Amino acid sequence: MFGLNEKDMQAVINTYDLKPYYYPTLFPLRENYTLTWKTLEAQTGLRIAGDVAARGATITKKTREAIARIQGDIPKIAIKRTKDENELNAYKIMRRMSDDANKRALVEVWAEDTNYCWNGVAARLEWIALQQISLGKVSLTSENNYNPVTEFDCDYQIEDGQKVGYNAGSANWTVPASAKPISKDFKAIVAAAKGKGISLKYAFMSLDTFATFSQIEEVIKLSATFAQNVLGISQTPNVEQVNLAMRNLAYLRGLQIIVIDQDITIEKKTGERITGNPFTENVVLFSESNVLGQTYWTAPADLDLEGTAAIKAMNGHTLIKKYSIEEPIEEVTVGLANAFPAWVSSGRSFLLDTTHSTWSH
């Protein structure tokens, strides 16, 4: 495009940020220098008491805590958008009619595609991050990933005892009169984790799951003020009210709810588009921390490719490049990232299926 250079494009791309997305907070960015990520997950937080031993007796050796290696490949995330001959002709006419006061409008024409590609890369990483922490795994297929060449599977192999259904004393959360999500489900999971030396502090759930949770009678009564209880008023609580009430329950050990409110659109190979929250509905993730791992990334090879007319700009883990094709005439914008949000704390997390008595996902 006329007048477009790397300096201009870099300045625009530097204004983009990841504030609309959860994954940079849940999985802070960490640059890697290879196309694989490896991390060590130590079973921390265990305070094993010493034995009372007789003098002169052999002291029993304690087991060194196992360190599990999580490793995998960093996938390539890519998205492309083009402007065809008609769109380029419209841009050419617009440029001829423009004066200094309207130059921003010209920038917006090409920046529309760079912004689209920036968000496309971020949206896929968000989808991967939220899918895996709500299912314990993530699988990319032709059904949820337009590119038919790339199939990627990552299963964190969370132990069966840490993937559970609602407690025997509770019920399906869609039955508001019978479900006991706090006194039975949450209490049982916190206790089971404590038995493994894990202190759960956060319960993540989608906005729709919280909407179901907040309409359960136990939750309404627990979250109601004294006056509301006396007057018999039933009012659906918000997350702040629920968290305030839960802080007073010693058996929950400070557990707090974090609601994931996100919509991502995925285009299937058929061209069909599906929009929804990547954090699976009717699932709750329990974790020790609100930071779950790290987003490992490495700069794409395209950044250092020489002898090309493409202009490039990089912000964080995402590279944006533009180039033209003469036949057929096209202006091409590409967003690229070699990145993956690795769930480091998966082995110390619990997953609850709120609509089944056993894990069904």
Buried (B, 14 or more C-beta within 10 A) or exposed (E): BEEBEEEBBBEBBEEBEBEEBBBBEBBEBBEBEEBEBEBEBEBEEEEEEEEEEEEEEEEEEEEEEEEEEBEBEBBBBBBBBBBEEEBBEEBEEEBEEEEEEEEEEBBEBBBEBBBBBBBBBBBBBBBBBBBBBBBBBBBBEBEBBBEEEBEBEBEBEBEEEBBBBBBEEBBBBEEBEBBBBBBBBBBBBBEBBEEBBBBBBBBBBBBBBBEBBBBBBBBBEBBBEEEBEEEEEEEEBEBEBBBEBBEEBEEBBBBBBBBBEBEBEBBBEEEEEEEBBBBBBBBBBBBBBEBBBBBBBBBBEBEEEEEEEEBBBBBBBBBBBBBBEEEEBBBBBBBBBBBBBBBBBBBBBBBBBBBBBEBEE
